[in-house]
Amino acid sequence: MDTFETSSQTSIIDKFKLGNKWFWIGIIVATLNIIAGLVYGITLVIERDHRKEGLIIIVWAIIWALILFFVIGPYLVESGFLPKFKVMK
């Protein structure tokens, strides 16, 4: 019975490693929805065995948010796809 618990725990731990699909799903989630990616990354950081993967997802979500805000956003406003807002006094 002890070997069953060890093997099931090992298989659960290995699902979130860098090469596996759940890590890449986290990267895709962070790309599509920054808040959800941050939440997913934080949940992985809380787990001791997945801190590296969680930190990578969090860093990617922050970098992607900065790219959207400072590069893609101004380009879309300049090209006319997004409206330009002014703050009224």
C-alpha positions as CSV (number, residue, x, y, z in Angstrom):
1,M,0.0,0.0,0.0
2,D,2.9,2.3,0.7
3,T,4.2,1.9,-2.9
4,F,0.8,2.9,-4.4
5,E,0.8,6.1,-2.4
6,T,4.4,6.9,-3.5
7,S,3.7,6.2,-7.2
8,S,0.5,8.2,-7.2
9,Q,2.2,11.2,-5.5
10,T,5.1,11.0,-8.0
11,S,2.7,11.0,-11.0
12,I,0.9,14.0,-9.6
13,I,4.1,15.9,-9.0
14,D,5.4,15.2,-12.5
15,K,2.3,16.6,-14.2
16,F,3.4,20.2,-13.6
17,K,7.1,20.1,-14.6
18,L,8.5,22.3,-17.3
19,G,8.2,19.9,-20.2
20,N,4.7,18.7,-19.5
21,K,1.4,20.0,-20.8
22,W,0.1,21.7,-17.6
23,F,3.1,24.1,-17.6
24,W,2.5,25.0,-21.2
25,I,-1.3,25.4,-20.5
26,G,-0.3,27.9,-17.8
27,I,1.8,29.8,-20.3
28,I,-1.1,29.9,-22.8
29,V,-3.6,31.0,-20.1
30,A,-1.2,33.8,-19.0
31,T,-1.0,34.9,-22.6
32,L,-4.7,34.9,-23.2
33,N,-5.8,36.2,-19.8
34,I,-3.1,37.9,-17.6
35,I,-5.1,37.8,-14.3
36,A,-5.9,34.1,-14.7
37,G,-2.2,33.4,-15.5
38,L,-1.1,35.3,-12.4
39,V,-3.6,33.3,-10.3
40,Y,-2.4,30.0,-11.8
41,G,1.2,31.0,-11.3
42,I,0.6,31.9,-7.7
43,T,-1.1,28.6,-7.0
44,L,2.0,26.8,-8.4
45,V,4.4,29.0,-6.4
46,I,2.5,28.0,-3.2
47,E,3.4,24.3,-3.9
48,R,7.0,23.6,-3.0
49,D,7.6,21.2,-5.8
50,H,6.4,23.7,-8.5
51,R,7.9,27.0,-7.5
52,K,10.1,27.2,-10.6
53,E,7.2,26.7,-13.0
54,G,5.0,29.1,-11.1
55,L,7.6,31.8,-11.1
56,I,8.1,31.4,-14.9
57,I,4.4,31.7,-15.5
58,I,4.1,34.8,-13.3
59,V,7.1,36.5,-15.0
60,W,5.7,35.7,-18.4
61,A,2.3,37.2,-17.4
62,I,3.9,40.4,-16.2
63,I,6.2,40.7,-19.3
64,W,3.2,40.0,-21.6
65,A,1.1,42.7,-19.8
66,L,3.9,45.2,-20.3
67,I,4.2,44.3,-24.0
68,L,0.5,44.7,-24.4
69,F,0.4,48.0,-22.5
70,F,3.5,49.7,-24.0
71,V,3.8,48.2,-27.5
72,I,0.7,46.7,-28.8
73,G,-1.8,49.1,-27.2
74,P,-0.2,52.3,-28.6
75,Y,0.1,50.7,-32.0
76,L,-3.6,49.8,-32.0
77,V,-4.6,53.3,-30.9
78,E,-2.3,54.9,-33.6
79,S,-3.7,52.6,-36.3
80,G,-7.3,53.4,-35.4
81,F,-8.4,50.0,-34.1
82,L,-8.8,51.3,-30.6
83,P,-10.3,54.7,-29.7
84,K,-8.1,57.4,-28.3
85,F,-9.4,58.8,-25.0
86,K,-8.8,62.1,-23.4
87,V,-9.2,63.0,-19.7
88,M,-11.5,66.0,-19.4
89,K,-10.8,68.6,-16.8
